[in-house]
Amino acid sequence: MLDVQLIRSDLDTVATRLATRGITIDVAAIRALEEKRKHVQVRTQELQAKLSVTSTQIGVLKRSGEDTSILMDVAGAVGDEKKKFEAELEGIQAELKEILLGVPNLPHMSVPVGKSSEDNVEVRRGGEPRRFDFPVKDHVDVGAGLGMLDFDAAAKISGARFTLMKGPLARLHRAIAQFMLDIHTGEHGYTEVYVPYLVNADSMRGTGQLPKFEEDLFAVPHADGSKFYLIPTAEVPVTNIVRDEILPAEKLPLKFVCHSPCFRSEAGSYGKDTRGMIRQHQFDKVELVQIVHPEQSFRGLEELTAHAETILRRLELPFRTVTLCTADMGFAAAKTYDIEVWLPGQNAYREISSCSNFEAFQARRMQARFKGEKGKNEFVHTLNGSGLAVGRTLVAILENYQNRDGSITIPEALCPYMGGLAILRPT
């Protein structure tokens, strides 16, 4: 959520910066609401001052033994009027908060201005795409040839956009996640956490999924009439660890890694990536989350992105990293790097990780703070990124490591996790 003080002091600049994201806010409506708030708040403060003066006068009269009935009536009337204005003020502030909950973060000044993904800026590449001397298959055909990837069975069990893996391929999927966790905990300094896969609305609101993106979520009704939500990413439960907390400054940064399934309804994505494992209702991801001092968040973003890239380098998968332009960033992000892995079956780079700095946007929604040097509570900055999406990593391995005979060479870094198995052969 944006800082309400920034809205009050420089609304026009906020509107201009949001316009670079393709977002238009109703400046006139917000300004009118803010003027109403100021009027009601001033009147509330005046009534409080009058009530204080009247209470003092009543005290003086009581001590001198004089009649206080008239002033008591005045105090009662002032108190009733004050309560009315307080209720009105509370309603105005709630209305303004509701508006702000639907407004995305401001792009950092280093983010390139653009209108679509075509305006994203490549910052680096890692590895070279392999040259094949035989016709390349995509992961669907490779998996079918192995006899270990069964979309028909998954569709029978659940429907479209689900995957069933078996045998050594299922083990490879598990090995990828374990490999990532070991690198991030053993080399990059993250603490592994296991989290609930069902969360409450406050958690979804804290990281920005609610209220704007409810249609993208799977909701699970509870017997008492409330709702749980299946997590769309471990970002939600992991980041919410610090919700409503005041952290000692010396505890920062906090660095967490979490392997979890992710559940997304993919609302609005009909017809997109319907083939294979690219866009699924259920998929696994290893998520990196950092909770940092505001002065360190952009250094943290570079570090976190490099940690995600390390996985691709160890697996010897070609990739490129791009800075997302203003119009292509996620709702809560101030700056985002997307890491795209090369998929020869599609002859294209496709996203495998999105690494973002949210600055104080999520922290303000969660009331996640730290005790500053002068003893003042300040908002932390939050960051996260996939380190990596497990299913898409599997896709990349199937396509980049395929052989003419339909077998798959296991990346060397993963062989220890496969019991020494070096090649997947068709069953």
C-alpha positions as CSV (number, residue, x, y, z in Angstrom):
1,M,0.0,0.0,0.0
2,L,1.2,3.5,-0.8
3,D,2.1,5.9,2.0
4,V,-1.0,7.9,2.7
5,Q,1.2,10.9,3.6
6,L,2.6,10.8,0.1
7,I,-0.9,10.8,-1.3
8,R,-1.8,13.8,0.8
9,S,1.4,15.8,0.0
10,D,2.0,15.0,-3.7
11,L,-1.0,13.3,-5.3
12,D,-0.2,14.7,-8.8
13,T,3.3,13.1,-8.8
14,V,1.8,9.8,-7.6
15,A,-0.7,9.9,-10.5
16,T,2.0,10.7,-13.0
17,R,4.2,7.9,-11.9
18,L,1.3,5.4,-11.9
19,A,0.5,6.5,-15.4
20,T,3.8,5.0,-16.5
21,R,2.3,1.7,-15.4
22,G,-0.8,2.3,-17.5
23,I,-2.8,3.0,-14.3
24,T,-5.2,5.9,-14.0
25,I,-6.4,7.0,-10.6
26,D,-9.3,9.3,-9.9
27,V,-7.3,12.3,-8.6
28,A,-10.4,14.5,-8.2
29,A,-12.3,11.8,-6.1
30,I,-9.3,11.2,-3.9
31,R,-8.6,14.9,-3.4
32,A,-12.3,15.5,-2.5
33,L,-12.2,12.6,0.0
34,E,-9.1,14.0,1.5
35,E,-10.6,17.5,1.8
36,K,-13.6,16.0,3.6
37,R,-11.3,14.0,5.9
38,K,-9.4,17.2,6.9
39,H,-12.6,19.1,7.6
40,V,-14.0,16.2,9.7
41,Q,-10.7,15.7,11.5
42,V,-10.3,19.4,12.3
43,R,-13.9,19.5,13.7
44,T,-13.2,16.4,15.8
45,Q,-10.1,18.0,17.2
46,E,-12.0,21.2,18.0
47,L,-14.7,19.2,19.8
48,Q,-12.0,17.3,21.8
49,A,-10.4,20.6,22.8
50,K,-13.8,22.0,23.8
51,L,-14.6,18.8,25.8
52,S,-11.2,19.1,27.6
53,V,-11.9,22.7,28.6
54,T,-15.4,21.9,29.7
55,S,-14.1,19.0,31.8
56,T,-11.6,21.3,33.5
57,Q,-14.3,23.8,34.3
58,I,-16.5,21.1,35.8
59,G,-13.6,20.0,38.0
60,V,-13.1,23.6,39.2
61,L,-16.8,23.9,40.1
62,K,-16.9,20.6,41.8
63,R,-13.9,21.5,44.0
64,S,-15.6,24.8,45.0
65,G,-19.0,23.0,45.7
66,E,-20.8,24.8,42.9
67,D,-23.5,23.5,40.6
68,T,-22.1,21.6,37.5
69,S,-25.4,20.5,35.9
70,I,-25.3,23.1,33.0
71,L,-21.7,22.2,32.1
72,M,-22.4,18.5,32.4
73,D,-25.1,19.0,29.8
74,V,-22.7,20.9,27.6
75,A,-20.1,18.2,28.0
76,G,-22.6,15.5,27.1
77,A,-23.7,17.3,24.0
78,V,-20.2,18.0,22.9
79,G,-19.3,14.3,23.6
80,D,-22.2,13.1,21.5
81,E,-21.2,15.4,18.6
82,K,-17.6,14.3,18.9
83,K,-18.6,10.6,18.6
84,K,-20.6,11.4,15.5
85,F,-17.6,13.1,13.8
86,E,-15.3,10.3,15.0
87,A,-17.5,7.7,13.3
88,E,-17.6,9.8,10.1
89,L,-13.8,10.2,10.2
90,E,-13.4,6.4,10.6
91,G,-15.6,5.8,7.6
92,I,-13.7,8.3,5.4
93,Q,-10.4,6.7,6.4
94,A,-11.7,3.3,5.7
95,E,-12.9,4.4,2.3
96,L,-9.5,5.9,1.5
97,K,-7.8,2.7,2.7
98,E,-10.0,0.7,0.4
99,I,-9.0,2.8,-2.5
100,L,-5.3,2.5,-1.7
101,L,-5.5,-1.3,-1.4
102,G,-6.4,-1.3,-5.1
103,V,-3.6,1.0,-6.2
104,P,-0.3,-0.6,-7.3
105,N,3.2,0.3,-6.1
106,L,5.1,3.2,-7.6
107,P,7.9,2.1,-10.0
108,H,11.4,2.9,-8.8
109,M,13.1,5.6,-10.8
110,S,15.6,3.1,-12.3
111,V,12.7,1.1,-13.9
112,P,12.5,1.6,-17.7
113,V,9.3,3.3,-18.8
114,G,7.4,1.1,-21.3
115,K,3.9,0.0,-22.5
116,S,4.4,-3.8,-22.7
117,S,6.9,-6.7,-22.3
118,E,8.4,-5.5,-25.6
119,D,9.9,-2.6,-23.7
120,N,11.7,-4.8,-21.1
121,V,15.5,-4.3,-21.0
122,E,17.9,-7.2,-21.2
123,V,20.8,-6.8,-18.7
124,R,22.8,-10.0,-19.1
125,R,22.9,-13.5,-20.4
126,G,24.3,-16.7,-19.1
127,G,25.4,-19.7,-21.2
128,E,24.9,-20.4,-24.9
129,P,22.0,-22.3,-26.4
130,R,23.0,-25.8,-27.5
131,R,23.2,-26.6,-31.2
132,F,21.2,-29.8,-32.0
133,D,22.0,-32.0,-35.0
134,F,18.5,-33.6,-34.9
135,P,14.9,-32.2,-34.8
136,V,14.2,-30.7,-31.4
137,K,11.1,-31.8,-29.4
138,D,9.3,-29.8,-26.8
139,H,8.9,-31.1,-23.3
140,V,5.5,-32.6,-23.9
141,D,6.7,-34.8,-26.7
142,V,9.9,-35.6,-24.8
143,G,8.0,-36.6,-21.7
144,A,5.5,-38.7,-23.7
145,G,8.4,-40.5,-25.4
146,L,9.9,-41.3,-22.0
147,G,6.5,-42.7,-20.9
148,M,6.8,-40.7,-17.6
149,L,4.7,-37.6,-18.3
150,D,1.0,-38.2,-18.4
151,F,-1.3,-35.2,-19.0
152,D,-4.3,-37.5,-19.9
153,A,-4.3,-39.2,-16.5
154,A,-4.0,-35.8,-14.8
155,A,-6.9,-34.5,-16.8
156,K,-9.0,-37.5,-15.9
157,I,-8.2,-37.0,-12.2
158,S,-8.5,-33.2,-12.0
159,G,-9.0,-31.5,-15.4
160,A,-6.9,-29.3,-17.6
161,R,-3.7,-27.7,-16.5
162,F,-2.5,-30.4,-14.2
163,T,0.4,-32.8,-14.6
164,L,1.1,-36.4,-13.5
165,M,4.8,-37.6,-13.5
166,K,6.0,-41.0,-12.6
167,G,9.1,-43.1,-12.1
168,P,12.5,-41.5,-12.6
169,L,10.9,-38.3,-13.9
170,A,9.0,-37.8,-10.7
171,R,12.3,-38.4,-8.8
172,L,14.1,-35.8,-11.1
173,H,11.4,-33.3,-10.2
174,R,12.0,-33.9,-6.5
175,A,15.8,-33.8,-7.0
176,I,15.5,-30.4,-8.6
177,A,13.8,-28.9,-5.5
178,Q,16.2,-30.6,-3.1
179,F,19.2,-29.3,-5.1
180,M,17.8,-25.8,-5.0
181,L,17.2,-25.9,-1.2
182,D,20.7,-27.2,-0.5
183,I,22.3,-24.4,-2.6
184,H,20.3,-21.7,-1.0
185,T,20.6,-22.9,2.6
186,G,24.2,-24.1,2.4
187,E,25.8,-21.4,0.2
188,H,23.5,-18.4,0.1
189,G,22.6,-18.1,3.8
190,Y,18.8,-18.7,3.7
191,T,16.9,-20.4,6.5
192,E,14.6,-23.1,5.2
193,V,11.0,-22.9,6.4
194,Y,8.0,-25.1,6.0
195,V,4.7,-23.2,5.9
196,P,0.9,-23.7,5.7
197,Y,-0.5,-24.1,2.2
198,L,-3.8,-22.6,3.3
199,V,-3.8,-19.0,4.5
200,N,-6.3,-16.5,5.7
201,A,-7.5,-13.3,4.0
202,D,-5.2,-11.1,6.1
203,S,-2.2,-12.9,4.8
204,M,-3.3,-12.5,1.2
205,R,-4.1,-8.8,1.8
206,G,-0.7,-8.3,3.3
207,T,1.3,-9.3,0.2
208,G,-1.1,-7.7,-2.2
209,Q,-3.2,-10.6,-3.7
210,L,-6.4,-9.3,-2.0
211,P,-8.6,-7.5,-2.7
212,K,-7.6,-6.9,-6.3
213,F,-6.7,-10.4,-7.5
214,E,-9.2,-12.7,-5.8
215,E,-10.3,-14.3,-9.0
216,D,-6.8,-15.6,-9.5
217,L,-7.0,-17.5,-6.2
218,F,-8.5,-20.8,-5.1
219,A,-10.7,-20.2,-2.1
220,V,-11.6,-22.9,0.4
221,P,-14.8,-22.3,2.4
222,H,-14.5,-23.0,6.2
223,A,-17.3,-24.4,8.3
224,D,-17.7,-21.1,10.2
225,G,-18.3,-19.2,7.0
226,S,-14.8,-17.8,6.7
227,K,-12.5,-18.6,3.8
228,F,-9.0,-20.1,3.5
229,Y,-7.0,-19.5,0.3
230,L,-4.6,-22.0,-1.3
231,I,-1.3,-20.2,-1.6
232,P,-0.4,-18.9,-5.2
233,T,3.2,-18.8,-4.1
234,A,5.2,-19.3,-0.8
235,E,5.8,-15.6,-0.9
236,V,2.4,-15.2,0.9
237,P,3.0,-17.3,4.1
238,V,6.7,-16.6,4.3
239,T,6.5,-12.9,4.0
240,N,3.6,-12.8,6.5
241,I,5.9,-14.3,9.1
242,V,6.7,-10.7,10.0
243,R,3.2,-9.3,9.8
244,D,2.3,-7.2,12.9
245,E,5.9,-7.6,14.2
246,I,8.4,-5.0,15.3
247,L,11.9,-6.5,14.6
248,P,15.1,-5.5,16.3
249,A,17.3,-3.7,13.6
250,E,20.2,-6.0,14.3
251,K,18.1,-9.0,13.2
252,L,17.9,-7.7,9.7
253,P,18.2,-9.0,7.1
254,L,16.0,-12.1,7.5
255,K,16.5,-14.6,4.6
256,F,14.0,-17.5,4.1
257,V,13.7,-20.2,1.5
258,C,10.7,-22.4,1.1
259,H,9.7,-25.2,-1.2
260,S,6.0,-25.5,-1.7
261,P,3.2,-26.3,-4.1
262,C,1.5,-23.2,-5.7
263,F,-2.1,-23.0,-6.8
264,R,-3.4,-20.5,-9.3
265,S,-6.7,-20.4,-11.1
266,E,-5.0,-18.6,-14.1
267,A,-8.1,-16.4,-14.6
268,G,-7.8,-14.5,-17.8
269,S,-5.2,-16.8,-19.2
270,Y,-7.5,-18.9,-21.4
271,G,-5.8,-20.0,-24.5
272,K,-2.3,-19.1,-23.3
273,D,0.3,-21.9,-22.8
274,T,-2.4,-24.6,-22.7
275,R,0.2,-27.2,-23.9
276,G,2.3,-28.8,-21.3
277,M,3.7,-27.6,-18.0
278,I,4.3,-23.9,-18.6
279,R,1.0,-22.6,-17.1
280,Q,-0.5,-24.9,-14.5
281,H,-3.1,-24.7,-11.8
282,Q,-0.7,-26.6,-9.5
283,F,3.1,-26.4,-9.6
284,D,6.1,-26.5,-7.3
285,K,8.4,-23.6,-6.6
286,V,11.4,-22.8,-4.4
287,E,10.8,-19.3,-3.1
288,L,13.4,-16.9,-1.8
289,V,12.2,-14.1,0.6
290,Q,14.3,-11.3,2.2
291,I,13.2,-8.9,4.9
292,V,15.7,-6.1,5.0
293,H,16.6,-2.6,6.2
294,P,15.3,0.0,3.7
295,E,18.8,1.2,2.9
296,Q,19.8,-2.3,1.8
297,S,16.8,-3.4,-0.3
298,F,18.2,-2.7,-3.8
299,R,21.5,-4.3,-2.9
300,G,19.3,-7.2,-1.7
301,L,17.5,-7.4,-5.0
302,E,20.8,-7.8,-6.9
303,E,21.9,-10.5,-4.4
304,L,18.6,-12.4,-4.6
305,T,18.6,-12.3,-8.4
306,A,22.2,-13.6,-8.5
307,H,21.2,-16.4,-6.1
308,A,18.4,-17.5,-8.5
309,E,20.8,-17.2,-11.5
310,T,23.3,-19.5,-9.7
311,I,20.9,-22.4,-10.0
312,L,20.7,-22.1,-13.7
313,R,24.5,-21.7,-14.0
314,R,25.0,-24.9,-11.9
315,L,22.5,-26.8,-14.1
316,E,24.2,-25.3,-17.2
317,L,20.9,-24.0,-18.6
318,P,21.2,-20.9,-20.9
319,F,19.3,-17.9,-19.6
320,R,18.9,-14.2,-19.8
321,T,17.9,-11.6,-17.2
322,V,15.7,-8.6,-18.0
323,T,14.5,-5.6,-16.2
324,L,10.7,-5.3,-16.4
325,C,9.4,-2.0,-17.7
326,T,6.8,0.0,-15.8
327,A,3.8,-1.5,-17.6
328,D,5.0,-5.2,-17.2
329,M,5.7,-5.2,-13.4
330,G,3.5,-7.0,-10.9
331,F,1.1,-5.1,-8.7
332,A,3.2,-4.8,-5.6
333,A,6.7,-4.4,-7.1
334,A,8.8,-1.3,-7.2
335,K,11.4,-3.1,-9.4
336,T,11.6,-6.5,-11.0
337,Y,14.1,-8.7,-12.8
338,D,12.7,-11.6,-14.7
339,I,15.1,-14.5,-15.4
340,E,14.2,-16.3,-18.6
341,V,15.5,-19.8,-19.4
342,W,16.1,-20.9,-23.0
343,L,13.6,-23.5,-24.2
344,P,14.8,-25.0,-27.6
345,G,11.4,-26.7,-28.1
346,Q,9.9,-23.2,-28.3
347,N,12.9,-21.5,-29.7
348,A,12.4,-18.8,-27.1
349,Y,13.4,-17.6,-23.6
350,R,10.6,-18.1,-21.1
351,E,10.3,-16.8,-17.5
352,I,11.6,-19.1,-14.8
353,S,12.0,-16.6,-12.0
354,S,10.7,-13.2,-11.1
355,C,12.7,-11.3,-8.5
356,S,11.2,-8.2,-7.0
357,N,11.8,-5.4,-4.5
358,F,8.5,-4.2,-3.0
359,E,10.2,-1.5,-0.8
360,A,7.7,-0.8,2.0
361,F,4.5,-1.5,-0.1
362,Q,3.9,-4.9,1.5
363,A,5.3,-4.0,4.9
364,R,2.8,-1.1,5.1
365,R,-0.1,-3.5,4.4
366,M,1.3,-6.0,7.0
367,Q,2.4,-3.5,9.6
368,A,5.8,-5.1,9.5
369,R,8.3,-2.8,11.1
370,F,11.7,-2.6,12.8
371,K,13.1,-0.5,15.6
372,G,15.2,2.3,14.0
373,E,18.4,3.8,15.4
374,K,16.4,6.6,17.2
375,G,13.9,4.1,18.7
376,K,11.3,5.0,16.0
377,N,9.3,2.2,14.4
378,E,10.0,2.1,10.6
379,F,8.7,-0.2,7.9
380,V,11.0,-2.9,6.6
381,H,11.5,-3.6,2.9
382,T,10.4,-6.9,1.5
383,L,11.8,-8.9,-1.5
384,N,11.2,-12.2,-3.1
385,G,11.9,-14.3,-6.1
386,S,11.7,-17.8,-7.4
387,G,14.8,-19.7,-6.8
388,L,13.5,-21.4,-9.1
389,A,10.1,-22.6,-10.4
390,V,10.6,-26.4,-10.2
391,G,8.3,-27.5,-13.0
392,R,9.8,-25.0,-15.5
393,T,13.3,-26.1,-14.5
394,L,12.2,-29.6,-15.3
395,V,10.8,-28.4,-18.6
396,A,14.1,-26.7,-19.4
397,I,16.1,-29.8,-18.6
398,L,13.9,-32.0,-20.7
399,E,14.3,-29.7,-23.7
400,N,18.0,-28.7,-23.3
401,Y,19.3,-32.2,-22.3
402,Q,17.3,-34.3,-24.8
403,N,19.2,-36.8,-27.0
404,R,18.4,-38.2,-30.5
405,D,17.3,-41.5,-29.1
406,G,14.7,-39.9,-26.8
407,S,16.7,-40.2,-23.7
408,I,17.6,-37.3,-21.3
409,T,21.0,-36.7,-19.9
410,I,20.8,-35.7,-16.2
411,P,22.7,-32.5,-15.4
412,E,25.8,-33.3,-13.6
413,A,24.8,-31.2,-10.5
414,L,21.7,-33.4,-10.1
415,C,23.2,-36.9,-10.5
416,P,24.0,-37.2,-6.7
417,Y,20.3,-36.6,-6.0
418,M,19.3,-39.3,-8.5
419,G,21.2,-42.2,-6.9
420,G,23.9,-41.8,-9.5
421,L,21.5,-42.2,-12.4
422,A,22.9,-40.2,-15.3
423,I,20.4,-40.8,-18.1
424,L,16.6,-41.1,-18.3
425,R,15.7,-43.7,-20.9
426,P,12.2,-44.3,-22.4
427,T,10.3,-47.0,-20.6
